[in-house]
Amino acid sequence: MPLLRVAHSPDSDDAFMFWALATGAIDTGDRRYQHELSDIESLNQRALRGELEITAVSFHAYAFLHERYALLPHGASIGDGYGPRLVSRRPAPADPARALRGLRIAIPGERTTATLALRLFAGGGLDTVLVPFDQIEDAVDSGRADAGLLIHEGQLTYTDRGLHLWRDLGAWWKDTTGLPLPLGGNVVRKDLGPDLIREVSRDLKASIVHGLEHRAPALAHAQQYARGLAPERTATFVGMYVNDYTVDYGSTGRAAVQKLLDEGAAAGLIPRVRAEFVED
């Protein structure tokens, strides 16, 4: 059995999901996994090149790599009424989408779902600059950017810097569509073959379920990747993005993924794609 590379972001919710798999707490038979950690935009780019057997990707990126990868039905990060947060040093204007015109906006990656959601929210013609996700608060606070799009733990820490929330894009999406906002999922390369793909899918689900059933040690592991968050905030953040949708998308999660892809295609931002899920 070849070694399978599984890649995900170095943040606390992904660490929680993959804790059991990374530490050998679940039985994976003869399947051996090598874990690789990198920021989500780097993983998107590696997946676009087909480098990884199993990886977390943004749903924005999935639209460009669906021919090579299928979505695993477990491991999604879905915000139900919350998601990436648009912040600024300035108090929120009455119409944030219009106020963004002419401002310099720090984004965490061109293929991140946060960026897709921003463009659906505000339209085209935005002045964006790529900034590593964990430096966006600094960029806004220092004035290098007028506004910033926060993902990961930054969604909880921006007020510590005196920054103002202009719009929670997950809340906007829920208000607009009635659906949760799917941000990222795990994909598997189709050339692994159906039998191995099903086994990989079951291993990932087992890891997530084991973490939820052994929350304290899983959170202790996740705390290593929390970038200075207090443990109670780490627990809050993990609870936001490791939820029922993470165990399995279900019909609502799958509908939300397709709605996002359809809206992105209708806006001319991504190709028209039908989401393809692995069936256990």
N, C-alpha and C positions, 0 to 999 in steps of 0.2 A: 504494500500500500504506500503510495507516494506521500510525502509530507505536504499538507495543505496549508497554504498561507491564508490567515484570516486577519483582516486589517480593520481597525476602527479608530475613532478619535481618542485622544488622551484626555477625556473628560469623565466626570464622575458617573454619569448615567450609563455610558458605554462600558465603563469599568465594572459597574454593578452587573450589567447584563452578562458580561463575559467572564465574571469572576470564577464561576464553577468550572467553566471550560479551561480557563488559563491555569487553574490550580489542580486540575485532575480530580475534582470533587465528584464528577459524574463519569460513568463508564462510556467510553467512546469506541469500544472494541479495538480493532486494529487501525483505526483512523487516528493519525497524529497531526496536531495543529501547531503551527508556528505563528505566534501573534506578532503583528506589526502595528505600531501606533504612529499616527500622523494626523495633521489637521485635515478637516473634511475636504477642503478645496484641493489639497494634494492628493487625497484618495480619489476624488472625482477625476482628476487628470490621469492618475495611474489606471483607473478603470477604463477610461476612454482609450487607453493604449492596450487594454486587455492583460495587464501585468499580473493581476491577483486572482486567485481562485475564488475567494470569498471576501467581500469587503462591504463596509458601510459606504453609502453614497447619498448624495442629495437627490430628491425626486426631480429637481431641475436637471441634474446631470443624467438621470435615468433616461430621459427622453432622447438622449444622444447615444446611449449605449445599450438600448433594449435588444438589439439584434444579437448581441454577444452574451448578455447576462439576463437572468430571470430573477424576479423578486422572491425572496424567501418570505413565507407567510408569518415569520416571527422576527422580532427585534426592531420594530418600527419606533421612531420617535415622532409622536403625534401630539400636538398641543390642542386641547379641547377648550377653546375660548382664550387661549394665550399663545404666545409665540415670540418671534424676533421683535425686538423693541427698538423703535426709532427714537433717538434721544438727541438733545442739544444743550448747550449752555444757556440758551434763551428759553424763556417760558413758552409753553405751547401756544401757537397761533390758533385762530378760529378755524382755519382751513389748512391743516398741515400739508396736504397733497399739493396745493397751489403754492404754499410758502416755500417748498423745496426748490422751486425754480430759481436758478442762479446761485444756489448754495452748493458748496463742496461737501459731498456725502461719502463717508468712509464705509466701505462694504467689505465683508469677509471673504468674498470670492465671486467671480463671475458666474459660476455654475451652482452656487448655493441656492437652496430654496428660499432663503431669506431675501436674496437679491431678486429672484423671480417674483416673490410676493410684493416687494417694494415697487417693482415696475408695474405690476398689475394695479397696485394701489394708486400710484402717482402718474402713471403713463411714461412715455418715452422722453428723451431729451434731457435726462438727468446728468449732472456733472458728478461722476463717481470716481473714487480713488480706492485701489485695493490696499487694504491694511490687514496684517495678521489679526485674526479674531480677538486675541488676547491683548492687543494694543489699541483697539478702537476707542476705548474709554480715554486712554491717554491722548490719542489724536484729537478727540473732541475737547477734552479739558485744556489742552495746550493751545488750541486754536488752529491746529494744522488742518482740521476739518470743521465745517460748520455744524454738521450733524453726523451721527453714526448709527449703524445698524448692528445691534448687539445680539449675539447668539450665545449658547452655552451659559455659563454661570454669570456672565455679564448682565443677563436679564434680571438678576437679583441684586447686583452691587452698584448699579449706576447712581442711585440716590446717595451713596456714600461719598461720591465725588461732587455732589451738588448739581448733577445733571437733571434735566427735565424730560419727562416722557412726552413725546409728541404723538406717537400712536403705537399701540400694541397691534402688530399685524395679524396675530392669531385671533385677537378679539375682533378686528375689522373683518377678517375672513369669515368668522362665525356669524357676525351680524349680516354679512352680505349673502352667504350661501347656506347658512344653517348647519354647516358641517365643521368638524375639527380640521385643523391645518396640518397635513402630513409634511414633515420636514425632511426626514431621512429614513432610509431603510437599509436592509442588508440584501445584497445580491450575490448570486452564484453563477459562475461561468458555465454556460450550457454544455461545453465540450467535456465536462466531467462525466456526463452520461446520467440517465434517469435514476439508476439504482443508487449511485453514490450521492447524487443530489438529494434524494429523499433521506438518506442517512445523515447527511450534513444538516438538513432541515430539522430532523428530530434531535440532533445534538444541540443545536442552537436553542430550540424550545426548552429542552431539558435544563440548559444552563440558566435561562431566564427564570424558569419556575423554581429551580433550586435556590437562586438568589432571593426570590420573593418569599420562599419558605424558610430561609435562614437569613433574615434581613440584617441582623446585627453584624455578623461577620462580613456579609457582602458590603454593607455600608462602611465598615472599617477598611476594607480593601479599597472601596471607591474614594475614601477620604484622601488617599495618596494623590489623587488626580484632581482635587477640588480647587487647586490654585489659591490656597489661603482662606477658603470659606470656613466659617465655624461649622462644627459638625451638625448643628441643628439646621443650618442653611443647606448643607449638603443633602441632608435627609429630605428637605423641602424640594430641592432641585431634582433629586432622583425620583421623588414621588410625582413630579410633574411629567417626567418623560419615560418612566418605567411604569406602565399602567396596563389596563386590560388590553388596549390596542397593541401593546408590545408583545404580549403573549400570543395574540392572534388578531389580525386586522378586523376580522368579522366583516359583515356586509357594510356597516357604516364606514369603517376604515378604508375598505376597498373602493367604495363610492367616492370617498373624499380624495383618494389618490387620482381616480379617473377625472373627477371634477377639476382638480388642479391642472392636470395635463391638458384637459379640454380648454380651460380658460387661457392657459399659456399659449396653446396653439391658435386659439381665436384671436389673441392679441398679436400674433406673429412673432412671438418670442421663442417658441420651440416648435419642432415638427409635430405633426399629429400622430399620436401614439396610443395604442391600446395596452394598458398595463397587463403584464403576463406574470401570474403567480405560480410558484411551485405548489403542487398538491401533495400533501404528505401521504 
